[in-house]
Amino acid sequence: MITILKKNEEFQIVFEKGHSIHNKYLVVYFHQNSFSENRYGFCVGKKIGNAVKRNYLKRVLKEIVRNILGNITSRSFDIIIVAKYPILNAKYNEIESSLTALLKKVFNS
């Protein structure tokens, strides 16, 4: 089970005070939190497509995070995952390897 960031204030703190890393498909913003668990937020902008495509991508990203949680040690971060436009042409395994690589960088920093 993953904890989701939902409030705009929580997103703004991560965007303003956190750090970011990116690759071809995703941008990951992260900021240390005071909780004992990681919290995740997902952003897919309107440039990506209609609501059906955006919600589908959010579901895909959430599922990938659920699948790789066991492989990544927790250091209590707030993490926001933002999709970039090229993600529309990516296959599931490309998105998964992309996100896994970024999250490993986050937890090793």
N, CA, C and O atoms as CSV, one atom per row, in Angstrom:
chain,resi,resn,atom,element,x,y,z
A,1,MET,N,N,0.841,-1.182,0.000
A,1,MET,CA,C,0.000,0.000,0.000
A,1,MET,C,C,0.884,1.243,0.000
A,1,MET,O,O,1.814,1.357,0.798
A,2,ILE,N,N,0.586,2.156,-0.891
A,2,ILE,CA,C,1.367,3.383,-0.939
A,2,ILE,C,C,0.529,4.538,-0.413
A,2,ILE,O,O,-0.693,4.563,-0.558
A,3,THR,N,N,1.216,5.491,0.200
A,3,THR,CA,C,0.552,6.687,0.699
A,3,THR,C,C,0.632,7.754,-0.388
A,3,THR,O,O,1.700,8.001,-0.948
A,4,ILE,N,N,-0.503,8.386,-0.684
A,4,ILE,CA,C,-0.612,9.332,-1.778
A,4,ILE,C,C,-0.639,10.764,-1.245
A,4,ILE,O,O,-1.324,11.061,-0.267
A,5,LEU,N,N,0.118,11.647,-1.902
A,5,LEU,CA,C,0.015,13.084,-1.645
A,5,LEU,C,C,-1.188,13.601,-2.414
A,5,LEU,O,O,-1.322,13.328,-3.607
A,6,LYS,N,N,-2.060,14.341,-1.752
A,6,LYS,CA,C,-3.246,14.842,-2.424
A,6,LYS,C,C,-3.406,16.354,-2.337
A,6,LYS,O,O,-3.961,16.974,-3.244
A,7,LYS,N,N,-2.927,16.945,-1.261
A,7,LYS,CA,C,-3.161,18.375,-1.044
A,7,LYS,C,C,-2.179,19.228,-1.834
A,7,LYS,O,O,-1.000,18.894,-1.952
A,8,ASN,N,N,-2.676,20.319,-2.366
A,8,ASN,CA,C,-1.859,21.235,-3.140
A,8,ASN,C,C,-0.688,21.769,-2.313
A,8,ASN,O,O,0.408,21.945,-2.846
A,9,GLU,N,N,-0.898,22.025,-1.031
A,9,GLU,CA,C,0.164,22.537,-0.173
A,9,GLU,C,C,1.322,21.552,-0.088
A,9,GLU,O,O,2.485,21.956,-0.092
A,10,GLU,N,N,1.007,20.257,-0.009
A,10,GLU,CA,C,2.052,19.237,0.064
A,10,GLU,C,C,2.856,19.203,-1.240
A,10,GLU,O,O,4.080,19.078,-1.210
A,11,PHE,N,N,2.174,19.312,-2.372
A,11,PHE,CA,C,2.853,19.344,-3.657
A,11,PHE,C,C,3.761,20.569,-3.749
A,11,PHE,O,O,4.901,20.462,-4.200
A,12,GLN,N,N,3.264,21.724,-3.326
A,12,GLN,CA,C,4.034,22.959,-3.428
A,12,GLN,C,C,5.308,22.905,-2.597
A,12,GLN,O,O,6.346,23.410,-3.025
A,13,ILE,N,N,5.244,22.299,-1.416
A,13,ILE,CA,C,6.444,22.167,-0.579
A,13,ILE,C,C,7.507,21.361,-1.303
A,13,ILE,O,O,8.680,21.735,-1.306
A,14,VAL,N,N,7.102,20.254,-1.918
A,14,VAL,CA,C,8.062,19.411,-2.632
A,14,VAL,C,C,8.633,20.152,-3.838
A,14,VAL,O,O,9.839,20.103,-4.079
A,15,PHE,N,N,7.778,20.837,-4.596
A,15,PHE,CA,C,8.258,21.569,-5.768
A,15,PHE,C,C,9.217,22.692,-5.386
A,15,PHE,O,O,10.215,22.906,-6.075
A,16,GLU,N,N,8.936,23.406,-4.312
A,16,GLU,CA,C,9.726,24.571,-3.936
A,16,GLU,C,C,11.001,24.220,-3.171
A,16,GLU,O,O,12.053,24.810,-3.417
A,17,LYS,N,N,10.914,23.265,-2.247
A,17,LYS,CA,C,12.051,22.973,-1.374
A,17,LYS,C,C,12.821,21.729,-1.779
A,17,LYS,O,O,13.928,21.499,-1.291
A,18,GLY,N,N,12.252,20.926,-2.665
A,18,GLY,CA,C,12.873,19.663,-3.014
A,18,GLY,C,C,13.848,19.754,-4.165
A,18,GLY,O,O,14.132,20.831,-4.689
A,19,HIS,N,N,14.345,18.608,-4.538
A,19,HIS,CA,C,15.266,18.460,-5.652
A,19,HIS,C,C,14.559,17.689,-6.756
A,19,HIS,O,O,13.502,17.099,-6.535
A,20,SER,N,N,15.149,17.698,-7.947
A,20,SER,CA,C,14.533,16.955,-9.042
A,20,SER,C,C,15.588,16.249,-9.874
A,20,SER,O,O,16.730,16.693,-9.983
A,21,ILE,N,N,15.170,15.143,-10.455
A,21,ILE,CA,C,15.963,14.423,-11.437
A,21,ILE,C,C,15.014,14.024,-12.551
A,21,ILE,O,O,13.807,13.915,-12.339
A,22,HIS,N,N,15.561,13.808,-13.735
A,22,HIS,CA,C,14.672,13.501,-14.854
A,22,HIS,C,C,15.361,12.600,-15.861
A,22,HIS,O,O,16.579,12.426,-15.843
A,23,ASN,N,N,14.557,12.041,-16.729
A,23,ASN,CA,C,15.039,11.308,-17.890
A,23,ASN,C,C,14.063,11.557,-19.034
A,23,ASN,O,O,13.308,12.528,-19.001
A,24,LYS,N,N,14.070,10.710,-20.025
A,24,LYS,CA,C,13.269,10.942,-21.225
A,24,LYS,C,C,11.770,10.987,-20.945
A,24,LYS,O,O,11.059,11.783,-21.558
A,25,TYR,N,N,11.279,10.158,-20.039
A,25,TYR,CA,C,9.846,10.006,-19.831
A,25,TYR,C,C,9.296,10.687,-18.577
A,25,TYR,O,O,8.118,11.043,-18.536
A,26,LEU,N,N,10.127,10.871,-17.563
A,26,LEU,CA,C,9.616,11.305,-16.259
A,26,LEU,C,C,10.517,12.352,-15.608
A,26,LEU,O,O,11.710,12.448,-15.899
A,27,VAL,N,N,9.908,13.129,-14.723
A,27,VAL,CA,C,10.632,14.009,-13.805
A,27,VAL,C,C,10.209,13.591,-12.405
A,27,VAL,O,O,9.020,13.419,-12.137
A,28,VAL,N,N,11.180,13.427,-11.510
A,28,VAL,CA,C,10.879,13.049,-10.133
A,28,VAL,C,C,11.371,14.160,-9.213
A,28,VAL,O,O,12.559,14.483,-9.191
A,29,TYR,N,N,10.450,14.736,-8.462
A,29,TYR,CA,C,10.770,15.728,-7.433
A,29,TYR,C,C,10.731,15.013,-6.090
A,29,TYR,O,O,9.842,14.196,-5.847
A,30,PHE,N,N,11.683,15.313,-5.219
A,30,PHE,CA,C,11.698,14.639,-3.919
A,30,PHE,C,C,12.163,15.587,-2.832
A,30,PHE,O,O,12.971,16.486,-3.065
A,31,HIS,N,N,11.635,15.365,-1.644
A,31,HIS,CA,C,11.951,16.193,-0.483
A,31,HIS,C,C,11.806,15.318,0.754
A,31,HIS,O,O,10.852,14.549,0.865
A,32,GLN,N,N,12.744,15.431,1.677
A,32,GLN,CA,C,12.694,14.655,2.917
A,32,GLN,C,C,11.465,15.064,3.724
A,32,GLN,O,O,11.173,16.255,3.840
A,33,ASN,N,N,10.743,14.093,4.282
A,33,ASN,CA,C,9.589,14.421,5.120
A,33,ASN,C,C,9.827,13.961,6.549
A,33,ASN,O,O,10.832,13.312,6.839
A,34,SER,N,N,8.910,14.293,7.434
A,34,SER,CA,C,9.067,13.963,8.857
A,34,SER,C,C,8.283,12.718,9.245
A,34,SER,O,O,8.142,12.420,10.431
A,35,PHE,N,N,7.778,11.996,8.267
A,35,PHE,CA,C,7.029,10.776,8.530
A,35,PHE,C,C,7.950,9.571,8.410
A,35,PHE,O,O,9.097,9.696,7.981
A,36,SER,N,N,7.448,8.422,8.785
A,36,SER,CA,C,8.269,7.213,8.720
A,36,SER,C,C,8.052,6.432,7.432
A,36,SER,O,O,8.459,5.275,7.330
A,37,GLU,N,N,7.417,7.056,6.451
A,37,GLU,CA,C,7.150,6.357,5.194
A,37,GLU,C,C,7.265,7.323,4.028
A,37,GLU,O,O,7.240,8.542,4.200
A,38,ASN,N,N,7.390,6.754,2.844
A,38,ASN,CA,C,7.397,7.571,1.629
A,38,ASN,C,C,5.972,7.908,1.244
A,38,ASN,O,O,5.061,7.099,1.420
A,39,ARG,N,N,5.783,9.113,0.716
A,39,ARG,CA,C,4.476,9.511,0.191
A,39,ARG,C,C,4.676,9.903,-1.263
A,39,ARG,O,O,5.660,10.557,-1.607
A,40,TYR,N,N,3.744,9.504,-2.113
A,40,TYR,CA,C,3.892,9.685,-3.547
A,40,TYR,C,C,2.778,10.557,-4.106
A,40,TYR,O,O,1.626,10.467,-3.682
A,41,GLY,N,N,3.139,11.400,-5.062
A,41,GLY,CA,C,2.181,12.193,-5.816
A,41,GLY,C,C,2.429,11.965,-7.298
A,41,GLY,O,O,3.567,11.743,-7.712
A,42,PHE,N,N,1.378,12.019,-8.091
A,42,PHE,CA,C,1.487,11.747,-9.523
A,42,PHE,C,C,0.880,12.900,-10.297
A,42,PHE,O,O,-0.241,13.321,-10.010
A,43,CYS,N,N,1.621,13.422,-11.290
A,43,CYS,CA,C,1.146,14.527,-12.120
A,43,CYS,C,C,1.249,14.131,-13.586
A,43,CYS,O,O,2.302,13.715,-14.068
A,44,VAL,N,N,0.136,14.270,-14.271
A,44,VAL,CA,C,0.112,14.069,-15.714
A,44,VAL,C,C,-0.655,15.258,-16.270
A,44,VAL,O,O,-1.866,15.371,-16.078
A,45,GLY,N,N,0.051,16.142,-16.958
A,45,GLY,CA,C,-0.538,17.392,-17.434
A,45,GLY,C,C,-1.475,17.213,-18.612
A,45,GLY,O,O,-1.518,16.155,-19.241
A,46,LYS,N,N,-2.222,18.261,-18.898
A,46,LYS,CA,C,-3.206,18.224,-19.975
A,46,LYS,C,C,-2.569,18.111,-21.353
A,46,LYS,O,O,-3.236,17.702,-22.303
A,47,LYS,N,N,-1.300,18.462,-21.482
A,47,LYS,CA,C,-0.621,18.329,-22.767
A,47,LYS,C,C,-0.436,16.860,-23.152
A,47,LYS,O,O,-0.261,16.540,-24.328
A,48,ILE,N,N,-0.475,15.981,-22.169
A,48,ILE,CA,C,-0.288,14.555,-22.424
A,48,ILE,C,C,-1.473,13.982,-23.198
A,48,ILE,O,O,-1.289,13.134,-24.071
A,49,GLY,N,N,-2.668,14.430,-22.889
A,49,GLY,CA,C,-3.835,13.899,-23.592
A,49,GLY,C,C,-5.107,14.163,-22.823
A,49,GLY,O,O,-5.132,14.962,-21.887
A,50,ASN,N,N,-6.161,13.484,-23.229
A,50,ASN,CA,C,-7.449,13.675,-22.567
A,50,ASN,C,C,-7.464,12.962,-21.207
A,50,ASN,O,O,-6.483,12.323,-20.825
A,51,ALA,N,N,-8.558,13.074,-20.497
A,51,ALA,CA,C,-8.654,12.541,-19.139
A,51,ALA,C,C,-8.440,11.030,-19.099
A,51,ALA,O,O,-7.863,10.506,-18.146
A,52,VAL,N,N,-8.900,10.341,-20.124
A,52,VAL,CA,C,-8.745,8.884,-20.160
A,52,VAL,C,C,-7.265,8.514,-20.203
A,52,VAL,O,O,-6.831,7.640,-19.453
A,53,LYS,N,N,-6.489,9.155,-21.059
A,53,LYS,CA,C,-5.055,8.879,-21.165
A,53,LYS,C,C,-4.315,9.270,-19.897
A,53,LYS,O,O,-3.443,8.539,-19.427
A,54,ARG,N,N,-4.668,10.437,-19.338
A,54,ARG,CA,C,-3.991,10.897,-18.125
A,54,ARG,C,C,-4.253,9.959,-16.956
A,54,ARG,O,O,-3.327,9.612,-16.224
A,55,ASN,N,N,-5.494,9.548,-16.774
A,55,ASN,CA,C,-5.811,8.640,-15.671
A,55,ASN,C,C,-5.171,7.277,-15.873
A,55,ASN,O,O,-4.730,6.648,-14.911
A,56,TYR,N,N,-5.117,6.815,-17.121
A,56,TYR,CA,C,-4.460,5.552,-17.413
A,56,TYR,C,C,-2.985,5.622,-17.013
A,56,TYR,O,O,-2.472,4.705,-16.372
A,57,LEU,N,N,-2.307,6.698,-17.387
A,57,LEU,CA,C,-0.894,6.835,-17.039
A,57,LEU,C,C,-0.683,6.925,-15.531
A,57,LEU,O,O,0.292,6.382,-15.011
A,58,LYS,N,N,-1.575,7.598,-14.831
A,58,LYS,CA,C,-1.456,7.651,-13.369
A,58,LYS,C,C,-1.612,6.259,-12.765
A,58,LYS,O,O,-0.893,5.899,-11.833
A,59,ARG,N,N,-2.549,5.477,-13.295
A,59,ARG,CA,C,-2.722,4.106,-12.796
A,59,ARG,C,C,-1.482,3.260,-13.084
A,59,ARG,O,O,-1.061,2.465,-12.243
A,60,VAL,N,N,-0.905,3.430,-14.259
A,60,VAL,CA,C,0.311,2.689,-14.607
A,60,VAL,C,C,1.446,3.064,-13.662
A,60,VAL,O,O,2.142,2.187,-13.150
A,61,LEU,N,N,1.638,4.356,-13.429
A,61,LEU,CA,C,2.709,4.802,-12.538
A,61,LEU,C,C,2.505,4.297,-11.114
A,61,LEU,O,O,3.463,3.879,-10.463
A,62,LYS,N,N,1.269,4.331,-10.624
A,62,LYS,CA,C,0.991,3.819,-9.272
A,62,LYS,C,C,1.292,2.331,-9.181
A,62,LYS,O,O,1.847,1.871,-8.184
A,63,GLU,N,N,0.933,1.580,-10.206
A,63,GLU,CA,C,1.180,0.139,-10.201
A,63,GLU,C,C,2.681,-0.158,-10.214
A,63,GLU,O,O,3.140,-1.073,-9.529
A,64,ILE,N,N,3.428,0.600,-10.977
A,64,ILE,CA,C,4.880,0.402,-11.009
A,64,ILE,C,C,5.483,0.693,-9.640
A,64,ILE,O,O,6.344,-0.050,-9.171
A,65,VAL,N,N,5.038,1.766,-9.000
A,65,VAL,CA,C,5.544,2.094,-7.658
A,65,VAL,C,C,5.208,0.964,-6.690
A,65,VAL,O,O,6.055,0.573,-5.887
A,66,ARG,N,N,3.989,0.435,-6.752
A,66,ARG,CA,C,3.611,-0.685,-5.878
A,66,ARG,C,C,4.508,-1.894,-6.112
A,66,ARG,O,O,4.913,-2.563,-5.161
A,67,ASN,N,N,4.819,-2.174,-7.370
A,67,ASN,CA,C,5.621,-3.358,-7.695
A,67,ASN,C,C,7.062,-3.227,-7.238
A,67,ASN,O,O,7.678,-4.226,-6.867
A,68,ILE,N,N,7.617,-2.025,-7.254
A,68,ILE,CA,C,9.036,-1.881,-6.914
A,68,ILE,C,C,9.270,-1.436,-5.473
A,68,ILE,O,O,10.417,-1.226,-5.077
A,69,LEU,N,N,8.220,-1.291,-4.689
A,69,LEU,CA,C,8.396,-0.856,-3.295
A,69,LEU,C,C,9.276,-1.803,-2.501
A,69,LEU,O,O,10.058,-1.358,-1.661
A,70,GLY,N,N,9.164,-3.093,-2.748
A,70,GLY,CA,C,9.955,-4.065,-2.001
A,70,GLY,C,C,11.436,-3.988,-2.312
A,70,GLY,O,O,12.254,-4.403,-1.491
A,71,ASN,N,N,11.803,-3.472,-3.465
A,71,ASN,CA,C,13.200,-3.413,-3.874
A,71,ASN,C,C,13.909,-2.155,-3.410
A,71,ASN,O,O,15.132,-2.063,-3.505
A,72,ILE,N,N,13.158,-1.186,-2.909
A,72,ILE,CA,C,13.750,0.110,-2.566
A,72,ILE,C,C,13.607,0.349,-1.067
A,72,ILE,O,O,12.520,0.212,-0.506
A,73,THR,N,N,14.705,0.704,-0.435
A,73,THR,CA,C,14.669,0.989,0.990
A,73,THR,C,C,14.056,2.364,1.229
A,73,THR,O,O,14.278,3.297,0.458
A,74,SER,N,N,13.301,2.473,2.280
A,74,SER,CA,C,12.575,3.704,2.568
A,74,SER,C,C,13.424,4.650,3.405
A,74,SER,O,O,14.051,4.242,4.382
A,75,ARG,N,N,13.435,5.925,3.007
A,75,ARG,CA,C,14.110,6.950,3.788
A,75,ARG,C,C,13.185,8.117,4.066
A,75,ARG,O,O,13.655,9.217,4.354
A,76,SER,N,N,11.907,7.908,3.988
A,76,SER,CA,C,10.865,8.902,4.267
A,76,SER,C,C,10.984,10.167,3.413
A,76,SER,O,O,11.378,11.231,3.891
A,77,PHE,N,N,10.637,10.017,2.165
A,77,PHE,CA,C,10.601,11.126,1.221
A,77,PHE,C,C,9.166,11.394,0.789
A,77,PHE,O,O,8.319,10.500,0.796
A,78,ASP,N,N,8.913,12.645,0.412
A,78,ASP,CA,C,7.744,12.977,-0.388
A,78,ASP,C,C,8.233,12.991,-1.820
A,78,ASP,O,O,9.178,13.710,-2.145
A,79,ILE,N,N,7.611,12.213,-2.674
A,79,ILE,CA,C,8.071,12.042,-4.049
A,79,ILE,C,C,6.927,12.366,-4.994
A,79,ILE,O,O,5.826,11.834,-4.856
A,80,ILE,N,N,7.193,13.237,-5.952
A,80,ILE,CA,C,6.200,13.561,-6.976
A,80,ILE,C,C,6.756,13.099,-8.316
A,80,ILE,O,O,7.876,13.446,-8.691
A,81,ILE,N,N,5.965,12.317,-9.028
A,81,ILE,CA,C,6.362,11.781,-10.325
A,81,ILE,C,C,5.548,12.505,-11.389
A,81,ILE,O,O,4.319,12.444,-11.392
A,82,VAL,N,N,6.246,13.193,-12.296
A,82,VAL,CA,C,5.599,13.985,-13.340
A,82,VAL,C,C,5.904,13.336,-14.686
A,82,VAL,O,O,7.064,13.083,-15.013
A,83,ALA,N,N,4.861,13.071,-15.459
A,83,ALA,CA,C,5.025,12.463,-16.781
A,83,ALA,C,C,5.370,13.526,-17.812
A,83,ALA,O,O,4.834,14.634,-17.779
A,84,LYS,N,N,6.264,13.182,-18.723
A,84,LYS,CA,C,6.621,14.059,-19.835
A,84,LYS,C,C,5.938,13.544,-21.104
A,84,LYS,O,O,5.518,12.389,-21.160
A,85,TYR,N,N,5.832,14.385,-22.097
A,85,TYR,CA,C,5.080,14.057,-23.317
A,85,TYR,C,C,5.532,12.771,-24.014
A,85,TYR,O,O,4.669,12.030,-24.486
A,86,PRO,N,N,6.832,12.458,-24.110
A,86,PRO,CA,C,7.235,11.227,-24.813
A,86,PRO,C,C,6.717,9.936,-24.185
A,86,PRO,O,O,6.817,8.873,-24.798
A,87,ILE,N,N,6.170,10.010,-22.985
A,87,ILE,CA,C,5.667,8.806,-22.325
A,87,ILE,C,C,4.503,8.181,-23.096
A,87,ILE,O,O,4.220,6.994,-22.933
A,88,LEU,N,N,3.840,8.958,-23.918
A,88,LEU,CA,C,2.714,8.438,-24.702
A,88,LEU,C,C,3.136,7.320,-25.644
A,88,LEU,O,O,2.342,6.421,-25.918
A,89,ASN,N,N,4.359,7.353,-26.141
A,89,ASN,CA,C,4.837,6.349,-27.087
A,89,ASN,C,C,5.640,5.239,-26.426
A,89,ASN,O,O,6.172,4.366,-27.112
A,90,ALA,N,N,5.734,5.263,-25.092
A,90,ALA,CA,C,6.546,4.286,-24.368
A,90,ALA,C,C,5.729,3.045,-24.018
A,90,ALA,O,O,4.521,3.114,-23.790
A,91,LYS,N,N,6.417,1.920,-23.983
A,91,LYS,CA,C,5.797,0.671,-23.553
A,91,LYS,C,C,5.912,0.572,-22.026
A,91,LYS,O,O,6.704,1.281,-21.405
A,92,TYR,N,N,5.119,-0.309,-21.442
A,92,TYR,CA,C,5.076,-0.453,-19.985
A,92,TYR,C,C,6.466,-0.729,-19.421
A,92,TYR,O,O,6.869,-0.101,-18.441
A,93,ASN,N,N,7.205,-1.663,-20.028
A,93,ASN,CA,C,8.514,-2.019,-19.470
A,93,ASN,C,C,9.520,-0.872,-19.586
A,93,ASN,O,O,10.434,-0.779,-18.766
A,94,GLU,N,N,9.373,0.001,-20.586
A,94,GLU,CA,C,10.240,1.177,-20.688
A,94,GLU,C,C,9.940,2.168,-19.566
A,94,GLU,O,O,10.851,2.743,-18.970
A,95,ILE,N,N,8.661,2.358,-19.290
A,95,ILE,CA,C,8.269,3.260,-18.198
A,95,ILE,C,C,8.749,2.692,-16.866
A,95,ILE,O,O,9.254,3.423,-16.014
A,96,GLU,N,N,8.588,1.384,-16.696
A,96,GLU,CA,C,8.994,0.738,-15.452
A,96,GLU,C,C,10.502,0.869,-15.219
A,96,GLU,O,O,10.925,1.211,-14.115
A,97,SER,N,N,11.310,0.604,-16.237
A,97,SER,CA,C,12.761,0.712,-16.053
A,97,SER,C,C,13.180,2.170,-15.832
A,97,SER,O,O,14.106,2.446,-15.071
A,98,SER,N,N,12.495,3.090,-16.498
A,98,SER,CA,C,12.781,4.507,-16.335
A,98,SER,C,C,12.498,4.966,-14.902
A,98,SER,O,O,13.329,5.623,-14.276
A,99,LEU,N,N,11.333,4.617,-14.400
A,99,LEU,CA,C,10.955,5.021,-13.040
A,99,LEU,C,C,11.819,4.327,-11.992
A,99,LEU,O,O,12.195,4.943,-10.995
A,100,THR,N,N,12.134,3.067,-12.206
A,100,THR,CA,C,12.983,2.339,-11.263
A,100,THR,C,C,14.354,2.996,-11.159
A,100,THR,O,O,14.881,3.168,-10.060
A,101,ALA,N,N,14.929,3.360,-12.294
A,101,ALA,CA,C,16.243,4.003,-12.282
A,101,ALA,C,C,16.201,5.337,-11.542
A,101,ALA,O,O,17.108,5.653,-10.772
A,102,LEU,N,N,15.147,6.120,-11.776
A,102,LEU,CA,C,15.045,7.423,-11.103
A,102,LEU,C,C,14.865,7.246,-9.594
A,102,LEU,O,O,15.493,7.958,-8.810
A,103,LEU,N,N,14.015,6.307,-9.181
A,103,LEU,CA,C,13.787,6.123,-7.750
A,103,LEU,C,C,15.042,5.586,-7.059
A,103,LEU,O,O,15.294,5.927,-5.903
A,104,LYS,N,N,15.821,4.767,-7.730
A,104,LYS,CA,C,17.080,4.314,-7.142
A,104,LYS,C,C,18.031,5.481,-6.919
A,104,LYS,O,O,18.736,5.530,-5.911
A,105,LYS,N,N,18.051,6.422,-7.860
A,105,LYS,CA,C,18.883,7.619,-7.691
A,105,LYS,C,C,18.401,8.449,-6.512
A,105,LYS,O,O,19.209,8.989,-5.757
A,106,VAL,N,N,17.089,8.551,-6.354
A,106,VAL,CA,C,16.529,9.322,-5.239
A,106,VAL,C,C,16.967,8.719,-3.908
A,106,VAL,O,O,17.423,9.444,-3.024
A,107,PHE,N,N,16.836,7.408,-3.756
A,107,PHE,CA,C,17.123,6.786,-2.477
A,107,PHE,C,C,18.616,6.604,-2.231
A,107,PHE,O,O,19.020,6.355,-1.095
A,108,ASN,N,N,19.432,6.720,-3.249
A,108,ASN,CA,C,20.879,6.639,-3.069
A,108,ASN,C,C,21.532,8.004,-2.906
A,108,ASN,O,O,22.735,8.093,-2.660
A,109,SER,N,N,20.736,9.082,-3.041
A,109,SER,CA,C,21.313,10.429,-2.921
A,109,SER,C,C,21.469,10.837,-1.473
A,109,SER,O,O,21.939,11.939,-1.190
